[in-house]
Amino acid sequence: MAGNEDSRKRIPPELLRAIEKPGGFSLLIKGKPGTGKTSLALELLRAIGGEGVYLSTRVSPKALYSHFPWLEECIEPINVIDTSKIYIPSDYTAYTSALTGTMSFPEVLAKRISEMGKGVTVVIDSWDAIKLQCEPLEMMRLEALVTELVRERDINLILTGETLELTTLDYLVDGIVIFNDIMIEYRRAREIEMSKLRRTRIDQPRYPFTLEGGRFQVFMPFGIKPLPENPKKVKPLPDKDGLISSGSEDFDELLGGGFRRGTFNVIEVGDDISGWGYQAILGFTMINAIQNGHSFVGLPCCGRNEQRWHKLLAPFIDEEKYRENVTVFEIHPEGAEPRTNMMPLKGESIEEDLRTMREHIASRKPPVISLIGADMLELPYRLKDPGRLSAAIKAIAMHISTTKQMGNVDIVRVTPNLEIRDELIDMASTYFKLATLDRTVVLYGIKPETWIYNVDTEFVDGCPRLMLTPYV
């Protein structure tokens, strides 16, 4: 069987490169019970292709196919062996132990590996259970014999085990991967660490992963995807029952159906690639609001302006709807003439500038969706100066009150080092955080409380789609 392309995308590329090099490869997968070792081993079987043999000390073949129904296409039932039911086959009676006159299972295993053809991938799940049948000295000899047979017969051998400390097997095998649990504010994420891959350069030693849907899946580093050759205008998700869609079915589900009208929503990001994740998430909200014909008002973060927003959104929106419904406020202390879709603010008084924004919003038909970078509420108005913060909080509270009365939606971006951060979070209707894990972006909710989700984007038929995949 040829390697399955879907399975190949689920595995770290370094691990695939290592195990597919000629000459055979022995891999030890280490981790606590229930961390996903079996899922990775079986996904590797499917990704590599060729003949596969699975020896289990844990579950029967029937249970294995029940848990992993897709295995039927890559491992025939005859090659799924329940080692708990193996005694001494009659065809191996010639190979006997000098002490007992019969072969132990480890001896049977070594004999079978020596008879396998080239290119076979063998999974033994778990090696620790095999060790229980051997004396320590006998086991050391077996481990050396088996790993040497792998190289001689050009066989791939995948072993799973719960022994996390260093053993002699760690020195014998060609590769070692370790499964770790990562805690982010009492929420569990998963991580695979490649501590050893002989003859292979490890570009990224750790990858986060999930077992969503009973399948092993690593998350690749977050990055802005290149535009498709023929981008298409987005067909927006409809609003329903007093809720404004975020433009993503996955994010709408976390929000309870969408952003509730009359709410002040806070998303916190760091100063790393989590900011890219924020741009991706809010980009979908902006596109969806514009395509639904809603008025959209923005006060961009430092370094952003209307022209940059328009450039990013233009391939996926109707230009006429953008011109009619989008207003971006920019601070120009020396004054500036308004241009299409841009209105200037003086940047001298936060009370005056927020009043200008409220008056404009009041002139638009609700619901109006506002996107505000909190750094633009703090830095230009010098809120760290004595007495300025309390006055700003009053002005922002008045703005939030108007949002609630008119049934609009405010979305505010904060960062951990802002003076105004805690006050904005206290006033928030919803509060989500974006963080990074091994060069990926993760999202989780504080209000409402949610699990951790990986953030990624893709293009489907020329249109962008946001994917939030839970860590399971």
Order of alpha helices (4+ residues) and beta strands (2+ residues): alpha-alpha-beta-alpha-beta-alpha-beta-alpha-beta-alpha-alpha-beta-alpha-beta-beta-beta-beta-beta-alpha-beta-beta-alpha-beta-alpha-alpha-beta-beta-alpha-beta-alpha-alpha-beta-alpha-beta-beta-beta-beta
